[in-house]
Amino acid sequence: MARLFWLSDAQWALIEPHVPRNQPGARRVDDRRVISGIIHVLKTGCRWCDCPPEYGPSTTIYNRFNRWSRRRFWANLVEALAVSGAVTKSTSIDSTYVKAHRSAHGGKGGRKIRRSASLAAVRQPRSTPSPTRSGGPTPST
């Protein structure tokens, strides 16, 4: 239980008035538990389906986050909390980052160096006949 995130009574008292009420659908899961689960997933970066069962069904947590995001609940909540002075306007609850594969810097086969046509025309050819080794007879003087 120590690894789980739970909203404190003071935090919940600030959030609760802004939570949508009287929503249609199945029996409502405890909002405080679901919001704690959403914050847990955002803080730890785990997959939604790996959310601990103490927060409730992972599909409920995922669906509630998406539904409320479409309704701009999170933006409105941060705005309301900023007006009340509980948080700053630039608060971020998500610290997501994208991992790049170790070979993501170039295409297949690595980086190819391509010279421009003007540089290729000026440069010496790679294989030139050696003056000491020629395929034909040596001219005599």
Stockholm file with secondary structure:
# STOCKHOLM 1.0

chainA/1-141         MARLFWLSDAQWALIEPHVPRNQPGARRVDDRRVISGIIHVLKTGCRWCDCPPEYGPSTTIYNRFNRWSRRRFWANLVEALAVSGAVTKSTSIDSTYVKAHRSAHGGKGGRKIRRSASLAAVRQPRSTPSPTRSGGPTPST
#=GR chainA/1-141 SS CTTSCCCCHHHHHHHGGGSCCSCCSSCCCCHHHHHHHHHHHHHHCCCGGGSCGGGCCHHHHHHHHHHHHHTTHHHHHHHHHHHHTSSCTTCCCCCCCCCCCTTTTSSTTSCCCCCCHHHHHHSCCSCCCCSSCCSSCCCCC
#=GC SS_cons         CTTSCCCCHHHHHHHGGGSCCSCCSSCCCCHHHHHHHHHHHHHHCCCGGGSCGGGCCHHHHHHHHHHHHHTTHHHHHHHHHHHHTSSCTTCCCCCCCCCCCTTTTSSTTSCCCCCCHHHHHHSCCSCCCCSSCCSSCCCCC
//
